[in-house]
């Protein structure tokens, strides 16, 4: 199990997933996690005079048997309060790059082909990086922040150069580097970084995290090209899925062009 402890406005303690902003990850990770939760839950209920904490369980796909099993084991001890569903977008990488492109529209394929040719004619180059130490991750992260500062997000002070995003993604890339899980790609032009894309591997699955590009290169579709180059790298490595995360916000509508599959994730609060 992997939980963090928080306090509700009422003062009551709630155990939440370690990353509880998007609540897309499941805090029950191992084969014995359910039994550990049940034992932990019962032990707390037996503590005299204590106000039992609540638990937030998230990251369960619709139709998952996990929720049913939890209800069977804990339903008589607590209420199950359903939380809003979370919609996620992902793309199959079955069949490699050819397979991925076959599931995109002809207009999409034509648009990306033209954008790539236009960028290459300007001398844009793409660099692949897999940091293998925190020190290497630090160097790459500094380059990423420098690009972000040139982007519209950096100029509007709403990107990963701001707290807490700056610290969160720095910690993430350092931890991913410990097992070679980070994937970073830069778009460069005449030695200048003009864009980056960053994500991480969990087995054969890739989860995208952030991408950005210099505002003065907007006309060259650098962000789209970085997505395509990242997918090409993943196909070369034999990855099976490209996760793009949350898609139930109007600003995330672009993800439907890149990821044909939609996942619905459930979350519940267990309240004794």
matplotlib code that plots the C-alpha trace (Angstrom):
import matplotlib.pyplot as plt

x = [0.0, 1.1, -0.8, -0.2, -1.9, -4.0, -6.5, -10.0, -11.4, -13.3, -9.9, -10.6, -7.6, -7.9, -5.4, -5.0, -2.9, 0.6, -0.2, -3.8, -4.2, -5.3, -6.3, -5.6, -3.2, -4.2, -2.7, -3.2, -0.1, 0.8, -0.8, -1.4, -2.4, -6.1, -5.6, -3.2, -5.8, -8.5, -6.2, -5.1, -8.8, -9.9, -7.0, -7.9, -11.6, -10.5, -8.6, -10.6, -11.7, -10.0, -11.8, -11.2, -9.7, -11.2, -9.5, -9.5, -9.0, -8.6, -7.3, -9.8, -10.9, -14.7, -15.7, -12.6, -13.3, -11.1, -14.0, -16.4, -13.8, -13.3, -17.1, -17.4, -14.6, -15.3, -18.9, -20.3, -17.7, -18.0, -19.8, -18.5, -18.8, -18.4, -16.2, -16.5, -15.3, -12.0, -11.6, -8.2, -6.9, -4.4, -3.2, -2.3, 1.2, 0.3, 1.9, 4.6, 4.6, 2.8, 0.0, -0.3, -0.6, -3.2, -5.5, -5.2, -7.1, -5.7, -5.8, -3.8, -1.1, -0.9, -0.6, 2.1, 4.1, 4.0, 5.0, 7.9, 9.2, 8.9, 10.7, 13.5, 14.0, 14.6, 17.3, 15.3, 16.9, 15.5, 17.5, 16.6, 17.7, 17.3, 18.9, 20.5, 21.4, 19.9, 22.8, 22.0, 18.4, 19.2, 21.1, 18.2, 15.6, 17.5, 17.3, 13.5, 12.9, 14.8, 12.5, 9.4, 10.5, 10.4, 6.9, 3.5, 3.1, 6.3, 5.5, 2.0, 3.6, 1.3, 3.7, 6.3, 8.6, 6.2, 5.8, 4.7, 5.0, 8.7, 9.6, 7.1, 8.5, 12.1, 11.5, 9.8, 12.6, 15.2, 13.3, 12.7, 16.4, 17.2, 15.8, 16.2, 12.4, 12.5, 12.2, 13.2, 13.4, 14.5, 13.8, 16.9, 17.8, 21.4, 22.3, 19.3, 16.6, 13.3, 11.1, 10.9, 8.7, 9.0, 7.4, 8.1, 7.9, 6.1, 7.0, 5.8, 3.5, 4.5, 2.8, 3.3, 3.9, 4.9, 5.8, 6.6, 8.1, 9.4, 6.7, 8.5, 8.4, 4.6, 4.1, 6.3, 4.1, 7.0, 4.8, 3.0, 6.3, 7.7, 4.7, 5.3, 9.0, 8.3, 5.8, 8.4, 11.0, 8.5, 7.6, 11.4, 11.6, 8.6, 6.2, 2.6, 0.6, 1.0, -1.0, -1.9, -3.8, -6.8, -9.1, -12.3, -11.4, -12.0, -8.3, -7.5, -9.7, -6.6, -5.8, -8.6, -6.5, -3.5, -5.2, -8.1, -8.9, -10.7, -10.4, -12.9, -11.3, -13.3, -12.5, -14.3, -13.9, -14.2, -15.8, -16.2]
y = [0.0, 3.6, 6.3, 9.8, 11.2, 14.4, 16.2, 17.1, 20.6, 18.9, 17.8, 14.1, 12.2, 10.8, 8.5, 9.4, 8.2, 9.7, 11.8, 12.9, 16.0, 14.0, 10.9, 8.6, 6.2, 3.3, 3.2, -0.6, -1.9, -5.4, -8.8, -8.6, -4.9, -5.6, -7.9, -5.3, -2.7, -4.8, -5.7, -2.1, -1.0, -3.4, -2.6, 1.1, 0.3, -1.5, 1.5, 2.7, 6.4, 7.1, 8.7, 6.3, 7.8, 7.8, 6.2, 7.4, 4.5, 5.7, 4.5, 1.7, 1.1, 0.8, -2.8, -3.6, -6.4, -4.5, -2.3, -5.3, -7.2, -4.2, -3.8, -7.5, -7.3, -3.8, -2.9, -3.8, -1.6, 1.6, 3.7, 3.8, 7.4, 7.5, 10.3, 11.9, 9.7, 10.5, 10.2, 9.3, 9.0, 6.4, 5.0, 1.5, 1.1, -2.4, -2.8, -0.2, 3.2, 1.8, 0.4, 3.6, 5.7, 3.3, 4.3, 8.0, 9.9, 10.6, 14.3, 13.8, 11.8, 14.3, 17.2, 15.6, 14.6, 18.2, 19.6, 17.3, 18.1, 21.9, 21.6, 19.4, 21.9, 24.6, 22.4, 21.2, 18.2, 15.8, 14.5, 11.4, 11.1, 8.4, 9.8, 7.1, 9.2, 12.0, 14.3, 13.6, 14.2, 17.5, 18.7, 17.7, 19.3, 22.6, 22.5, 21.7, 24.7, 27.0, 25.9, 26.3, 29.9, 30.7, 29.2, 30.8, 28.9, 30.3, 33.8, 33.6, 32.0, 28.9, 26.2, 23.9, 26.8, 27.6, 26.1, 23.4, 22.0, 22.9, 20.8, 18.0, 17.2, 17.7, 15.0, 12.8, 12.8, 12.2, 9.1, 7.8, 8.1, 5.6, 2.8, 4.3, 5.0, 8.7, 9.6, 13.1, 14.4, 17.9, 19.7, 21.8, 24.4, 25.5, 24.5, 26.1, 24.0, 25.0, 22.3, 19.2, 16.3, 14.3, 11.2, 7.9, 4.2, 1.7, -1.7, -1.5, 1.5, 5.1, 8.0, 11.4, 14.2, 17.5, 19.1, 22.6, 24.7, 28.2, 30.6, 31.9, 28.4, 28.0, 28.1, 24.9, 22.5, 21.7, 20.3, 17.9, 16.8, 16.0, 13.8, 11.9, 11.5, 10.3, 7.7, 6.6, 6.1, 4.1, 1.9, 1.3, 0.2, -2.2, -0.2, -1.2, 1.8, 5.6, 7.2, 10.8, 11.2, 13.3, 14.3, 15.5, 19.2, 21.4, 22.3, 18.6, 18.0, 17.8, 14.4, 12.7, 13.1, 11.3, 8.7, 6.6, 4.8, 6.3, 4.9, 5.6, 5.6, 5.3, 6.5, 6.0, 7.3, 4.6, 6.3, 4.2]
z = [0.0, -0.6, 1.2, 2.4, 5.4, 5.1, 7.3, 6.1, 7.0, 9.8, 11.3, 10.5, 9.0, 5.5, 3.9, 0.2, -2.8, -2.6, -5.7, -4.9, -7.2, -10.3, -8.3, -11.3, -9.6, -7.4, -3.8, -3.6, -5.5, -4.6, -4.6, -0.8, -0.7, -0.3, 2.8, 4.3, 3.9, 5.5, 8.5, 8.9, 8.7, 11.4, 13.6, 13.5, 14.3, 17.4, 18.8, 21.8, 21.6, 18.3, 15.4, 12.5, 9.4, 5.9, 2.9, -0.7, -3.2, -6.7, -10.1, -10.5, -14.1, -14.6, -14.3, -12.1, -9.6, -7.0, -6.0, -5.6, -3.5, -1.2, -0.8, 0.1, 2.7, 4.2, 3.2, 6.7, 8.4, 6.4, 3.7, 0.2, -1.1, -4.9, -6.3, -9.8, -12.6, -14.3, -18.1, -19.4, -22.9, -24.2, -27.5, -28.5, -30.0, -31.4, -34.8, -34.1, -35.8, -38.9, -36.7, -34.7, -37.9, -39.4, -36.5, -37.3, -39.9, -43.4, -42.6, -39.4, -41.2, -44.0, -41.5, -39.5, -42.7, -43.9, -40.5, -40.2, -43.6, -42.9, -39.5, -41.0, -43.8, -41.1, -39.5, -36.5, -34.8, -32.2, -29.3, -27.3, -23.6, -20.9, -17.8, -15.6, -12.6, -10.6, -11.7, -15.4, -14.6, -13.0, -16.2, -18.4, -16.1, -16.2, -20.0, -19.8, -17.5, -19.9, -22.7, -20.5, -19.7, -23.4, -23.9, -23.4, -20.1, -18.8, -19.9, -18.2, -15.1, -15.2, -16.2, -14.6, -13.8, -10.9, -7.5, -6.8, -10.4, -10.5, -7.4, -8.3, -11.8, -10.6, -8.0, -10.5, -13.1, -10.5, -9.2, -12.7, -13.5, -10.7, -12.9, -16.3, -16.5, -17.7, -21.4, -22.4, -25.9, -27.1, -30.4, -31.1, -33.8, -34.3, -30.8, -29.1, -27.3, -28.8, -27.3, -25.1, -24.2, -20.9, -19.6, -17.8, -18.3, -16.1, -17.6, -21.3, -20.6, -21.2, -19.3, -20.8, -18.3, -19.8, -23.2, -24.1, -26.9, -27.5, -28.4, -31.4, -33.0, -32.7, -36.5, -36.9, -34.8, -32.5, -29.8, -32.3, -33.8, -30.3, -29.6, -32.9, -32.2, -28.8, -30.1, -32.7, -29.9, -27.8, -30.8, -31.3, -27.7, -27.9, -25.7, -25.9, -24.8, -24.7, -21.8, -22.1, -18.8, -18.0, -20.9, -19.3, -19.5, -22.6, -22.8, -23.2, -26.3, -28.5, -26.9, -28.8, -32.1, -30.5, -28.4, -29.6, -26.4, -23.5, -20.0, -17.2, -13.7, -10.5, -7.0, -3.7, -0.1, 2.5, 5.5, 8.8]

ax = plt.figure().add_subplot(projection="3d")
ax.plot(x, y, z, "-o")
ax.set_aspect("equal")
plt.show()
